[in-house]
Amino acid sequence: MSQVWGIIGLGWLGAEFASYLKAKNQKFWGTHRSSFSWEKDLFPGEFCDILLVNVPPLKTMSASSFVAKIPENSFKRIIFVSSISVYGDVTGEVTEGTEPHPNSDSGQWLYEVEQALQKRFSKNGVIVRAGGLMGGSRHPVFHLVGRNVISHGLAPVNLIHREDLIRIIYELGEDRSVAPLVNAVTPFHPTKENYYSAMAEKLGLAPMTFEKGGSEGKIVCSEVLPHLYNEWLCAKLDRL
């Protein structure tokens, strides 16, 4: 199906998504923060079949103002990239039916945007709650190296590779029957200690020390992805 995509946020994820669309001969346009400011500029006037909104939390702008700036008649579907941070410290298995309890300013902002989007675009909006992101030169292990002791070593990881997330977003644009909310997390949840220790060794990084707590952490699952996306490119989260 030939569709036009609009990408608000040609950054680490958006630029790679644009490259993916180009390889598939799909038409698209996009903005970068150097060419479009939510606070100052008019929203792009180009039409698109699918509008992908992929920006970091703009905590200087209210969620209602953020959503109100998006014109209603310039696209057929809108996909907003959110985060599993909206679930906060919920424990146990988490699905799309789990009630969020954000415990950070960023998580709270994202959840408020989600609610405003779902209210305004109830018939053509999709929320993607992405897990921790990795790919290219980006990996959470690099932020952990050098710490004396890393807390919650027994907590499960909830990550996703950029290549898989790109393909999930693309499938959401193609599938007209998909649910309005999707947890995008790889179904591989080793403990922080086991996973990051193995990745540190694989990447030639210094060994790390972990506390043994955190076993009561959350495992983010999806009731939607098994029907949408089964062939994971990085199922074991073992490469950049």
GROMACS elastic network, one bead per residue, 0.5 to 0.9 nm:
[ bonds ]
;  ai    aj funct       b0    kb
    1    26     6  0.88381   500
    1   174     6  0.74706   500
    2    25     6  0.82568   500
    2    26     6  0.61675   500
    2    27     6  0.77204   500
    3    26     6  0.63379   500
    3    27     6  0.65335   500
    3    28     6  0.82221   500
    3    48     6  0.77126   500
    3    49     6  0.59062   500
    3    50     6  0.75763   500
    3   173     6  0.88658   500
    3   174     6  0.88568   500
    4    26     6  0.66317   500
    4    28     6  0.51686   500
    4    29     6  0.78961   500
    4    47     6  0.80033   500
    4    49     6  0.51831   500
    4    50     6  0.65873   500
    4    51     6  0.87265   500
    5    18     6  0.88824   500
    5    21     6  0.84903   500
    5    26     6  0.77746   500
    5    27     6  0.63866   500
    5    29     6  0.64805   500
    5    30     6  0.82331   500
    5    47     6  0.86729   500
    5    48     6  0.53096   500
    5    49     6  0.59290   500
    5    51     6  0.58688   500
    5    52     6  0.72508   500
    5    75     6  0.89134   500
    5   173     6  0.89022   500
    6    27     6  0.88439   500
    6    28     6  0.55902   500
    6    29     6  0.50466   500
    6    30     6  0.55571   500
    6    31     6  0.83713   500
    6    46     6  0.80296   500
    6    47     6  0.77572   500
    6    48     6  0.55567   500
    6    49     6  0.77231   500
    6    50     6  0.61932   500
    6    52     6  0.59899   500
    6    53     6  0.83445   500
    6    75     6  0.85220   500
    7    10     6  0.66708   500
    7    14     6  0.67091   500
    7    15     6  0.87568   500
    7    17     6  0.86901   500
    7    18     6  0.78236   500
    7    28     6  0.73796   500
    7    29     6  0.62378   500
    7    31     6  0.63934   500
    7    32     6  0.88741   500
    7    50     6  0.85498   500
    7    51     6  0.60876   500
    7    53     6  0.62505   500
    7    54     6  0.73961   500
    8    14     6  0.77485   500
    8    29     6  0.86969   500
    8    30     6  0.56866   500
    8    31     6  0.51535   500
    8    32     6  0.70081   500
    8    33     6  0.86548   500
    8    36     6  0.84377   500
    8    51     6  0.75549   500
    8    52     6  0.60941   500
    8    54     6  0.59125   500
    8    55     6  0.71600   500
    9    12     6  0.86973   500
    9    13     6  0.81613   500
    9    14     6  0.56733   500
    9    15     6  0.78772   500
    9    30     6  0.69779   500
    9    31     6  0.56210   500
    9    32     6  0.52337   500
    9    33     6  0.67725   500
    9    36     6  0.88467   500
    9    52     6  0.82501   500
    9    53     6  0.66786   500
    9    54     6  0.51919   500
    9    55     6  0.55173   500
    9    56     6  0.88203   500
   10    13     6  0.70386   500
   10    16     6  0.80610   500
   10    17     6  0.83705   500
   10    18     6  0.77475   500
   10    30     6  0.63484   500
   10    31     6  0.58633   500
   10    33     6  0.78917   500
   10    54     6  0.80471   500
   10    55     6  0.87943   500
   11    14     6  0.50364   500
   11    15     6  0.53294   500
   11    16     6  0.79983   500
   11    32     6  0.68773   500
   11    33     6  0.84021   500
   11    54     6  0.84424   500
   11    55     6  0.83352   500
   12    15     6  0.59944   500
   12    16     6  0.67440   500
   12    17     6  0.89606   500
   12   162     6  0.89891   500
   13    16     6  0.54132   500
   13    17     6  0.61583   500
   13    18     6  0.87247   500
   13    54     6  0.79195   500
   13   162     6  0.68567   500
   13   165     6  0.87544   500
   13   166     6  0.76702   500
   14    18     6  0.61483   500
   14    19     6  0.86911   500
   14    30     6  0.84328   500
   14    52     6  0.85743   500
   14    53     6  0.89876   500
   14    54     6  0.68758   500
   14   166     6  0.86405   500
   15    18     6  0.50307   500
   15    19     6  0.63916   500
   15    20     6  0.87357   500
   15    30     6  0.87135   500
   16    20     6  0.62660   500
   16    21     6  0.87063   500
   16   162     6  0.84416   500
   16   163     6  0.84469   500
   16   166     6  0.78152   500
   17    21     6  0.62776   500
   17    22     6  0.86301   500
   17   163     6  0.86288   500
   17   166     6  0.57465   500
   17   167     6  0.84280   500
   17   169     6  0.87374   500
   17   170     6  0.84741   500
   18    21     6  0.50454   500
   18    22     6  0.61574   500
   18    23     6  0.86703   500
   18    28     6  0.72980   500
   18    29     6  0.83848   500
   18    30     6  0.81300   500
   19    23     6  0.62477   500
   19    24     6  0.87105   500
   20    23     6  0.51848   500
   20    24     6  0.64763   500
   20    25     6  0.88219   500
   20    26     6  0.87322   500
   20   166     6  0.77713   500
   20   167     6  0.85044   500
   21    24     6  0.50530   500
   21    25     6  0.62429   500
   21    26     6  0.51008   500
   21    27     6  0.72077   500
   21    28     6  0.74583   500
   21   170     6  0.84346   500
   22    26     6  0.57019   500
   22    27     6  0.71885   500
   22    28     6  0.80768   500
   23    26     6  0.76161   500
   24    27     6  0.89679   500
   28    48     6  0.77691   500
   29    46     6  0.81168   500
   29    48     6  0.83497   500
   31    34     6  0.79727   500
   31    35     6  0.60260   500
   31    36     6  0.60528   500
   31    44     6  0.83289   500
   32    35     6  0.52846   500
   32    36     6  0.60976   500
   32    37     6  0.85429   500
   33    36     6  0.51646   500
   33    37     6  0.59419   500
   33    38     6  0.86118   500
   33    55     6  0.89261   500
   34    37     6  0.74179   500
   35    41     6  0.87728   500
   36    39     6  0.89191   500
   36    40     6  0.80041   500
   36    41     6  0.60207   500
   36    42     6  0.79830   500
   36    43     6  0.77663   500
   36    44     6  0.80936   500
   37    40     6  0.53449   500
   37    41     6  0.52675   500
   37    42     6  0.81731   500
   37    43     6  0.86054   500
   38    41     6  0.60794   500
   38    42     6  0.77875   500
   38    43     6  0.75708   500
   38    58     6  0.86105   500
   38    61     6  0.84669   500
   38    66     6  0.72661   500
   38    69     6  0.78399   500
   39    42     6  0.87831   500
   39    60     6  0.88418   500
   39    61     6  0.73014   500
   39    66     6  0.83991   500
   41    44     6  0.85634   500
   42    45     6  0.82124   500
   42    69     6  0.81924   500
   43    69     6  0.68100   500
   43    70     6  0.67577   500
   43    71     6  0.75773   500
   44    47     6  0.85924   500
   45    71     6  0.86900   500
   45    74     6  0.72950   500
   46    74     6  0.70976   500
   46    75     6  0.89837   500
   47    50     6  0.89254   500
   47    51     6  0.89130   500
   47    73     6  0.84328   500
   47    75     6  0.59274   500
   48    51     6  0.63399   500
   48    74     6  0.64405   500
   48    76     6  0.72120   500
   48    77     6  0.86123   500
   49    74     6  0.81169   500
   49    77     6  0.63476   500
   49    78     6  0.85854   500
   49   173     6  0.87727   500
   50    75     6  0.58476   500
   50    76     6  0.59055   500
   50    78     6  0.56582   500
   50    79     6  0.73198   500
   50   173     6  0.65909   500
   51    74     6  0.86420   500
   51    75     6  0.62911   500
   51    76     6  0.78777   500
   51    77     6  0.62166   500
   51    79     6  0.61392   500
   51    80     6  0.83585   500
   52    77     6  0.86206   500
   52    78     6  0.59782   500
   52    80     6  0.60439   500
   52    81     6  0.76822   500
   52   169     6  0.86128   500
   53    78     6  0.74310   500
   53    79     6  0.61646   500
   53    81     6  0.63399   500
   54    79     6  0.84500   500
   54    80     6  0.62656   500
   54    81     6  0.52564   500
   54    82     6  0.79314   500
   55    58     6  0.79154   500
   55    80     6  0.87799   500
   55    81     6  0.76438   500
   55    82     6  0.88058   500
   56    82     6  0.87735   500
   56   106     6  0.86521   500
   56   110     6  0.89876   500
   57    60     6  0.87368   500
   57    61     6  0.89041   500
   57    82     6  0.89754   500
   57   105     6  0.89370   500
   57   106     6  0.58606   500
   57   107     6  0.83248   500
   57   109     6  0.66256   500
   57   110     6  0.65241   500
   58    61     6  0.56236   500
   58    62     6  0.79245   500
   58    63     6  0.84304   500
   58    66     6  0.83363   500
   58   106     6  0.83248   500
   58   109     6  0.78656   500
   58   110     6  0.89809   500
   59    62     6  0.68150   500
   59    63     6  0.82611   500
   59   105     6  0.76479   500
   59   106     6  0.70861   500
   59   109     6  0.66056   500
   61    64     6  0.83948   500
   61    65     6  0.66100   500
   61    66     6  0.64532   500
   62    65     6  0.52567   500
   62    66     6  0.61657   500
   62    67     6  0.87696   500
   62   109     6  0.78103   500
   62   112     6  0.87161   500
   62   113     6  0.85036   500
   63    66     6  0.50028   500
   63    67     6  0.62521   500
   63    68     6  0.84842   500
   63   109     6  0.64102   500
   63   110     6  0.77878   500
   63   111     6  0.87609   500
   63   112     6  0.57679   500
   63   114     6  0.85488   500
   63   115     6  0.89151   500
   63   116     6  0.70895   500
   64    67     6  0.53308   500
   64    68     6  0.59639   500
   64    69     6  0.87015   500
   64   112     6  0.78775   500
   64   113     6  0.69628   500
   64   116     6  0.63094   500
   64   117     6  0.87953   500
   65    68     6  0.50244   500
   65    69     6  0.63413   500
   66    69     6  0.56071   500
   66    70     6  0.74581   500
   66   113     6  0.75074   500
   67    70     6  0.56075   500
   67    71     6  0.88125   500
   67   113     6  0.67796   500
   67   116     6  0.65338   500
   67   117     6  0.63123   500
   67   120     6  0.81945   500
   68    71     6  0.74874   500
   68   116     6  0.86719   500
   68   117     6  0.89647   500
   68   120     6  0.86532   500
   70    74     6  0.87539   500
   71    74     6  0.61675   500
   71    75     6  0.84250   500
   72    75     6  0.71979   500
   72    76     6  0.89065   500
   72   120     6  0.85679   500
   72   121     6  0.80049   500
   73    76     6  0.76916   500
   75    78     6  0.71336   500
   76   124     6  0.68090   500
   77   121     6  0.85660   500
   77   123     6  0.85615   500
   77   125     6  0.59013   500
   77   126     6  0.78026   500
   77   173     6  0.77113   500
   78   121     6  0.79121   500
   78   124     6  0.63398   500
   78   126     6  0.62429   500
   78   127     6  0.85787   500
   78   173     6  0.87599   500
   79   124     6  0.86341   500
   79   125     6  0.59744   500
   79   127     6  0.59430   500
   79   128     6  0.71602   500
   79   169     6  0.78726   500
   79   172     6  0.81125   500
   79   173     6  0.80190   500
   80   114     6  0.79096   500
   80   117     6  0.84585   500
   80   125     6  0.77783   500
   80   126     6  0.63190   500
   80   127     6  0.50533   500
   80   128     6  0.60958   500
   80   129     6  0.85973   500
   81   126     6  0.87045   500
   81   127     6  0.62561   500
   81   129     6  0.63247   500
   81   130     6  0.69161   500
   81   169     6  0.88680   500
   82    85     6  0.83773   500
   82    86     6  0.81904   500
   82   107     6  0.88015   500
   82   110     6  0.62100   500
   82   111     6  0.80043   500
   82   113     6  0.88415   500
   82   114     6  0.76660   500
   82   127     6  0.65893   500
   82   128     6  0.55371   500
   82   130     6  0.61560   500
   83    86     6  0.62643   500
   83    87     6  0.86073   500
   83   107     6  0.74961   500
   83   110     6  0.74432   500
   83   111     6  0.87897   500
   83   128     6  0.72505   500
   83   131     6  0.61929   500
   83   132     6  0.79880   500
   83   183     6  0.84119   500
   83   184     6  0.87357   500
   84    87     6  0.57602   500
   84    88     6  0.78055   500
   84   100     6  0.88286   500
   84   107     6  0.81793   500
   84   128     6  0.89189   500
   84   129     6  0.51168   500
   84   130     6  0.57894   500
   84   131     6  0.55891   500
   84   132     6  0.79685   500
   84   158     6  0.85896   500
   84   183     6  0.73184   500
   84   184     6  0.84959   500
   84   185     6  0.87017   500
   84   220     6  0.78164   500
   85    88     6  0.54709   500
   85    89     6  0.86791   500
   85   100     6  0.86776   500
   85   101     6  0.88608   500
   85   102     6  0.64790   500
   85   103     6  0.81066   500
   85   104     6  0.79614   500
   85   106     6  0.79767   500
   85   107     6  0.52070   500
   85   108     6  0.85756   500
   85   110     6  0.85095   500
   85   111     6  0.89332   500
   85   129     6  0.82443   500
   85   130     6  0.87243   500
   85   131     6  0.81035   500
   85   132     6  0.89812   500
   86   100     6  0.55009   500
   86   101     6  0.62593   500
   86   103     6  0.76830   500
   86   104     6  0.83141   500
   86   106     6  0.83270   500
   86   108     6  0.65006   500
   86   109     6  0.86963   500
   86   110     6  0.68480   500
   86   111     6  0.57944   500
   86   129     6  0.82185   500
   87    90     6  0.59202   500
   87    94     6  0.82414   500
   87    98     6  0.79217   500
   87    99     6  0.71701   500
   87   101     6  0.50269   500
   87   102     6  0.53259   500
   87   103     6  0.80696   500
   87   107     6  0.79045   500
   87   111     6  0.89641   500
   88    91     6  0.88909   500
   88   100     6  0.67930   500
   88   101     6  0.51398   500
   88   103     6  0.50680   500
   88   104     6  0.75094   500
   88   107     6  0.74316   500
   89   101     6  0.71253   500
   89   102     6  0.74822   500
   89   103     6  0.71028   500
   89   217     6  0.75710   500
   89   218     6  0.75737   500
   90    93     6  0.87184   500
   90    94     6  0.77373   500
   90    98     6  0.86881   500
   90    99     6  0.86765   500
   90   100     6  0.76591   500
   90   101     6  0.69665   500
   90   102     6  0.88476   500
   90   217     6  0.75380   500
   90   218     6  0.62726   500
   91    94     6  0.75372   500
   91   216     6  0.60419   500
   91   217     6  0.50004   500
   91   219     6  0.75616   500
   92   216     6  0.66392   500
   92   217     6  0.62195   500
   92   219     6  0.59529   500
   92   220     6  0.83637   500
   93    98     6  0.87515   500
   93   217     6  0.88281   500
   93   218     6  0.57827   500
   93   220     6  0.59968   500
   93   221     6  0.68048   500
   94    97     6  0.77039   500
   94    98     6  0.57696   500
   94    99     6  0.88497   500
   94   218     6  0.65424   500
   94   219     6  0.58872   500
   94   221     6  0.57722   500
   94   222     6  0.79432   500
   95    98     6  0.54276   500
   95    99     6  0.89424   500
   95   182     6  0.87604   500
   95   183     6  0.71149   500
   95   219     6  0.87228   500
   95   220     6  0.61824   500
   95   221     6  0.51763   500
   95   222     6  0.53020   500
   95   223     6  0.65435   500
   96    99     6  0.81268   500
   96   129     6  0.89790   500
   96   181     6  0.65593   500
   96   182     6  0.64326   500
   96   183     6  0.63041   500
   96   220     6  0.88520   500
   96   221     6  0.79107   500
   96   222     6  0.63687   500
   96   223     6  0.69061   500
   96   224     6  0.81787   500
   97   223     6  0.87889   500
  100   111     6  0.78239   500
  101   107     6  0.86472   500
  101   108     6  0.82075   500
  101   111     6  0.89221   500
  102   105     6  0.79336   500
  102   106     6  0.83663   500
  102   107     6  0.51222   500
  102   108     6  0.52803   500
  102   109     6  0.88836   500
  102   110     6  0.89505   500
  102   111     6  0.74945   500
  103   106     6  0.85720   500
  103   107     6  0.66402   500
  103   108     6  0.69561   500
  104   107     6  0.51268   500
  104   108     6  0.60469   500
  104   109     6  0.85525   500
  105   108     6  0.50977   500
  105   109     6  0.61396   500
  105   110     6  0.86370   500
  106   109     6  0.51631   500
  106   110     6  0.62084   500
  106   111     6  0.86124   500
  107   110     6  0.51757   500
  107   111     6  0.61503   500
  107   112     6  0.86408   500
  108   111     6  0.51537   500
  108   112     6  0.62094   500
  108   113     6  0.86546   500
  109   112     6  0.51674   500
  109   113     6  0.62253   500
  109   114     6  0.86154   500
  110   113     6  0.50692   500
  110   114     6  0.61300   500
  110   115     6  0.87028   500
  111   115     6  0.62727   500
  111   116     6  0.86616   500
  112   115     6  0.51434   500
  112   116     6  0.62185   500
  112   117     6  0.85830   500
  113   116     6  0.50646   500
  113   117     6  0.59999   500
  113   118     6  0.84643   500
  114   117     6  0.51510   500
  114   118     6  0.60700   500
  114   119     6  0.85488   500
  114   127     6  0.68245   500
  115   118     6  0.51625   500
  115   119     6  0.61649   500
  115   120     6  0.86586   500
  116   119     6  0.51571   500
  116   120     6  0.61688   500
  116   121     6  0.83710   500
  117   120     6  0.51634   500
  117   121     6  0.55858   500
  117   122     6  0.73484   500
  117   125     6  0.70014   500
  117   126     6  0.87265   500
  117   127     6  0.85278   500
  118   121     6  0.53006   500
  118   123     6  0.82696   500
  118   124     6  0.87743   500
  118   125     6  0.63988   500
  118   126     6  0.79787   500
  118   127     6  0.82372   500
  118   180     6  0.81858   500
  119   122     6  0.54518   500
  120   123     6  0.86478   500
  120   125     6  0.85600   500
  121   124     6  0.55628   500
  121   125     6  0.51787   500
  121   126     6  0.87413   500
  122   125     6  0.58544   500
  122   126     6  0.86796   500
  122   180     6  0.81203   500
  123   180     6  0.84568   500
  124   180     6  0.79617   500
  125   180     6  0.61621   500
  125   181     6  0.86434   500
  126   172     6  0.80068   500
  126   178     6  0.84111   500
  126   179     6  0.73267   500
  126   181     6  0.56568   500
  126   182     6  0.76708   500
  127   180     6  0.60816   500
  127   182     6  0.62466   500
  127   183     6  0.84947   500
  128   169     6  0.79435   500
  128   180     6  0.85244   500
  128   181     6  0.60966   500
  128   183     6  0.60322   500
  128   184     6  0.63957   500
  129   181     6  0.76115   500
  129   182     6  0.60923   500
  129   184     6  0.57639   500
  129   185     6  0.81873   500
  130   133     6  0.75115   500
  130   159     6  0.79788   500
  130   160     6  0.72977   500
  130   165     6  0.76638   500
  130   182     6  0.83440   500
  130   183     6  0.61317   500
  130   185     6  0.61547   500
  131   157     6  0.89788   500
  131   158     6  0.55147   500
  131   160     6  0.56191   500
  131   161     6  0.89097   500
  131   183     6  0.76336   500
  131   184     6  0.61014   500
  131   186     6  0.79224   500
  131   220     6  0.81174   500
  132   139     6  0.88804   500
  132   140     6  0.77967   500
  132   157     6  0.83563   500
  132   158     6  0.61707   500
  132   160     6  0.60258   500
  132   161     6  0.83668   500
  132   185     6  0.79582   500
  133   138     6  0.77435   500
  133   139     6  0.71433   500
  133   140     6  0.77604   500
  133   159     6  0.59670   500
  133   160     6  0.54264   500
  133   161     6  0.59444   500
  133   162     6  0.64015   500
  133   165     6  0.87422   500
  134   137     6  0.79416   500
  134   138     6  0.51780   500
  134   140     6  0.69833   500
  134   159     6  0.74572   500
  134   160     6  0.64577   500
  134   162     6  0.58983   500
  134   237     6  0.84312   500
  134   239     6  0.89308   500
  134   240     6  0.67774   500
  135   138     6  0.52350   500
  135   139     6  0.64432   500
  135   160     6  0.87146   500
  135   161     6  0.55947   500
  135   162     6  0.53351   500
  135   163     6  0.73676   500
  135   239     6  0.76602   500
  136   139     6  0.80588   500
  136   162     6  0.81968   500
  136   239     6  0.89391   500
  136   240     6  0.52279   500
  137   240     6  0.64910   500
  138   141     6  0.87558   500
  138   142     6  0.78289   500
  138   240     6  0.71879   500
  139   142     6  0.59888   500
  139   143     6  0.78361   500
  139   240     6  0.71174   500
  140   143     6  0.54778   500
  140   144     6  0.69115   500
  140   196     6  0.84811   500
  141   144     6  0.51750   500
  141   145     6  0.64678   500
  141   196     6  0.60121   500
  141   197     6  0.86864   500
  141   199     6  0.72137   500
  141   200     6  0.68582   500
  142   145     6  0.55690   500
  142   146     6  0.88040   500
  142   200     6  0.84432   500
  142   205     6  0.85262   500
  143   146     6  0.81321   500
  143   147     6  0.85166   500
  144   147     6  0.59034   500
  144   150     6  0.72983   500
  144   196     6  0.85258   500
  144   208     6  0.79241   500
  145   148     6  0.86901   500
  145   200     6  0.81143   500
  145   205     6  0.73180   500
  145   206     6  0.67545   500
  145   207     6  0.78127   500
  145   208     6  0.66724   500
  146   149     6  0.88300   500
  146   206     6  0.77387   500
  146   207     6  0.89228   500
  146   208     6  0.76287   500
  147   150     6  0.65376   500
  147   208     6  0.75886   500
  147   209     6  0.82109   500
  148   208     6  0.77342   500
  148   209     6  0.68839   500
  148   210     6  0.86684   500
  149   208     6  0.73313   500
  149   209     6  0.51307   500
  149   210     6  0.53848   500
  149   211     6  0.65851   500
  150   153     6  0.67030   500
  150   193     6  0.86221   500
  150   208     6  0.75953   500
  150   209     6  0.61669   500
  150   211     6  0.60157   500
  151   154     6  0.86976   500
  151   155     6  0.89669   500
  151   209     6  0.89377   500
  151   210     6  0.59651   500
  151   211     6  0.50246   500
  151   212     6  0.75429   500
  151   213     6  0.69919   500
  151   214     6  0.76996   500
  152   155     6  0.54029   500
  152   156     6  0.89349   500
  152   191     6  0.89187   500
  152   192     6  0.74286   500
  152   193     6  0.83610   500
  152   210     6  0.71926   500
  152   211     6  0.58022   500
  152   212     6  0.61663   500
  152   215     6  0.73487   500
  152   217     6  0.83801   500
  153   156     6  0.83303   500
  153   191     6  0.65226   500
  153   192     6  0.50718   500
  153   194     6  0.81559   500
  153   209     6  0.86105   500
  153   210     6  0.50449   500
  153   211     6  0.51853   500
  153   212     6  0.50988   500
  153   213     6  0.58998   500
  153   214     6  0.62418   500
  153   215     6  0.79040   500
  154   190     6  0.85897   500
  154   191     6  0.50160   500
  154   192     6  0.60133   500
  154   193     6  0.63614   500
  154   194     6  0.83569   500
  154   210     6  0.84586   500
  154   211     6  0.77903   500
  154   212     6  0.56132   500
  154   213     6  0.55827   500
  154   216     6  0.82456   500
  154   217     6  0.81635   500
  155   189     6  0.89622   500
  155   190     6  0.81838   500
  155   191     6  0.52694   500
  155   192     6  0.58146   500
  155   193     6  0.81514   500
  155   212     6  0.87000   500
  155   213     6  0.72098   500
  155   216     6  0.67632   500
  155   217     6  0.50877   500
  155   218     6  0.75334   500
  155   219     6  0.87825   500
  156   188     6  0.89356   500
  156   189     6  0.52116   500
  156   190     6  0.54208   500
  156   192     6  0.59057   500
  156   193     6  0.89614   500
  156   214     6  0.81112   500
  156   215     6  0.72960   500
  156   216     6  0.87385   500
  156   217     6  0.63991   500
  156   218     6  0.68085   500
  156   219     6  0.63211   500
  157   188     6  0.78472   500
  157   189     6  0.50940   500
  157   190     6  0.60557   500
  157   191     6  0.60079   500
  157   192     6  0.57921   500
  157   195     6  0.78923   500
  157   217     6  0.89654   500
  157   218     6  0.84842   500
  157   219     6  0.74563   500
  157   220     6  0.88411   500
  158   185     6  0.60946   500
  158   186     6  0.70542   500
  158   187     6  0.81679   500
  158   188     6  0.76108   500
  158   189     6  0.62019   500
  158   190     6  0.87954   500
  158   218     6  0.83332   500
  158   219     6  0.66633   500
  158   220     6  0.62957   500
  158   221     6  0.88087   500
  159   184     6  0.85970   500
  159   185     6  0.56144   500
  159   186     6  0.60543   500
  159   187     6  0.87154   500
  159   188     6  0.81410   500
  159   189     6  0.81620   500
  159   237     6  0.76554   500
  160   163     6  0.84789   500
  160   164     6  0.68775   500
  160   165     6  0.67383   500
  160   184     6  0.71462   500
  160   185     6  0.51898   500
  160   186     6  0.51892   500
  160   187     6  0.88892   500
  160   234     6  0.80359   500
  160   235     6  0.85184   500
  160   237     6  0.72025   500
  161   164     6  0.54623   500
  161   165     6  0.63696   500
  161   166     6  0.87503   500
  161   185     6  0.86854   500
  161   186     6  0.78893   500
  161   233     6  0.82336   500
  161   234     6  0.63791   500
  161   235     6  0.85282   500
  161   237     6  0.67525   500
  161   239     6  0.86993   500
  161   240     6  0.79549   500
  162   165     6  0.50406   500
  162   166     6  0.60682   500
  162   167     6  0.86730   500
  163   166     6  0.52327   500
  163   167     6  0.64780   500
  163   168     6  0.88002   500
  163   233     6  0.71075   500
  163   234     6  0.78685   500
  164   167     6  0.52044   500
  164   168     6  0.61930   500
  164   169     6  0.86894   500
  164   184     6  0.88329   500
  164   186     6  0.83932   500
  164   231     6  0.89238   500
  164   232     6  0.63569   500
  164   233     6  0.60950   500
  164   234     6  0.70229   500
  164   235     6  0.88080   500
  165   168     6  0.50177   500
  165   169     6  0.61712   500
  165   170     6  0.85572   500
  165   184     6  0.68535   500
  165   185     6  0.83755   500
  166   169     6  0.52502   500
  166   170     6  0.62472   500
  166   171     6  0.87220   500
  167   171     6  0.61394   500
  167   172     6  0.85836   500
  167   229     6  0.83106   500
  168   171     6  0.50787   500
  168   172     6  0.62127   500
  168   173     6  0.87446   500
  168   184     6  0.76403   500
  168   225     6  0.82939   500
  168   228     6  0.77722   500
  168   229     6  0.65723   500
  169   172     6  0.50605   500
  169   173     6  0.64789   500
  169   174     6  0.88915   500
  170   173     6  0.51424   500
  170   174     6  0.64786   500
  170   175     6  0.88207   500
  171   175     6  0.59510   500
  171   228     6  0.71228   500
  171   229     6  0.77162   500
  172   175     6  0.52845   500
  172   176     6  0.75338   500
  172   177     6  0.89354   500
  172   178     6  0.67608   500
  172   228     6  0.79760   500
  173   176     6  0.73206   500
  175   178     6  0.59037   500
  175   228     6  0.81345   500
  176   179     6  0.89231   500
  178   181     6  0.84172   500
  178   182     6  0.88103   500
  178   224     6  0.77222   500
  178   227     6  0.89143   500
  178   228     6  0.79006   500
  179   182     6  0.70403   500
  179   224     6  0.70310   500
  181   224     6  0.82335   500
  182   222     6  0.67519   500
  182   223     6  0.80340   500
  182   224     6  0.62036   500
  182   225     6  0.72201   500
  183   220     6  0.73223   500
  183   221     6  0.66857   500
  183   222     6  0.53071   500
  183   223     6  0.81994   500
  183   224     6  0.77262   500
  183   225     6  0.77054   500
  184   220     6  0.86974   500
  184   221     6  0.81348   500
  184   222     6  0.72084   500
  184   225     6  0.74706   500
  185   188     6  0.83209   500
  185   220     6  0.67454   500
  185   221     6  0.67544   500
  185   222     6  0.75767   500
  185   225     6  0.89934   500
  186   189     6  0.79120   500
  186   220     6  0.87918   500
  186   221     6  0.81319   500
  186   232     6  0.78405   500
  186   234     6  0.81850   500
  186   235     6  0.63421   500
  186   236     6  0.80620   500
  186   237     6  0.80296   500
  187   219     6  0.89952   500
  187   220     6  0.82068   500
  187   221     6  0.67467   500
  187   222     6  0.84969   500
  187   235     6  0.73263   500
  187   236     6  0.86155   500
  188   235     6  0.68251   500
  188   236     6  0.62571   500
  188   237     6  0.78393   500
  189   192     6  0.86807   500
  189   195     6  0.86668   500
  189   219     6  0.69833   500
  189   220     6  0.87002   500
  189   236     6  0.89424   500
  190   193     6  0.82124   500
  190   194     6  0.64548   500
  190   195     6  0.59168   500
  191   194     6  0.53326   500
  191   195     6  0.60225   500
  191   196     6  0.83215   500
  191   215     6  0.82131   500
  192   195     6  0.52780   500
  192   196     6  0.57222   500
  192   197     6  0.79140   500
  192   210     6  0.83571   500
  193   196     6  0.56416   500
  193   197     6  0.57658   500
  193   198     6  0.83515   500
  193   208     6  0.83810   500
  193   209     6  0.80481   500
  193   210     6  0.61512   500
  193   211     6  0.84674   500
  193   212     6  0.84347   500
  194   197     6  0.54092   500
  194   198     6  0.61747   500
  194   199     6  0.87103   500
  195   198     6  0.52815   500
  195   199     6  0.62360   500
  195   200     6  0.86248   500
  195   237     6  0.88537   500
  195   238     6  0.88955   500
  196   200     6  0.58991   500
  196   201     6  0.84793   500
  196   208     6  0.82069   500
  197   200     6  0.51472   500
  197   201     6  0.63077   500
  197   202     6  0.86263   500
  197   207     6  0.66549   500
  197   208     6  0.65678   500
  197   209     6  0.86575   500
  198   201     6  0.52399   500
  198   202     6  0.61518   500
  198   203     6  0.86931   500
  198   238     6  0.87830   500
  199   203     6  0.60496   500
  199   204     6  0.84037   500
  199   205     6  0.82593   500
  199   238     6  0.70197   500
  199   239     6  0.84293   500
  200   203     6  0.52188   500
  200   204     6  0.59794   500
  200   206     6  0.65922   500
  200   207     6  0.65740   500
  200   208     6  0.79842   500
  201   204     6  0.50962   500
  201   205     6  0.59333   500
  201   206     6  0.74583   500
  201   207     6  0.71466   500
  202   205     6  0.77163   500
  202   238     6  0.85789   500
  202   239     6  0.89579   500
  204   207     6  0.89510   500
  205   208     6  0.88608   500
  210   213     6  0.87044   500
  211   214     6  0.84495   500
  212   215     6  0.80360   500
  213   216     6  0.81700   500
  214   217     6  0.55402   500
  215   218     6  0.86306   500
  221   225     6  0.88289   500
  222   225     6  0.57319   500
  222   226     6  0.74775   500
  223   226     6  0.67252   500
  223   227     6  0.80753   500
  224   227     6  0.57872   500
  224   228     6  0.65937   500
  224   229     6  0.86078   500
  225   229     6  0.52407   500
  225   230     6  0.71940   500
  226   229     6  0.57593   500
  226   230     6  0.58035   500
  227   230     6  0.75290   500
  229   232     6  0.74595   500
  231   235     6  0.83842   500
  232   235     6  0.51335   500
  232   236     6  0.89194   500
  233   236     6  0.88569   500
  234   237     6  0.52570   500
  234   238     6  0.69357   500
  234   239     6  0.73259   500
  235   238     6  0.80083   500
  236   239     6  0.83637   500
  237   240     6  0.80963   500
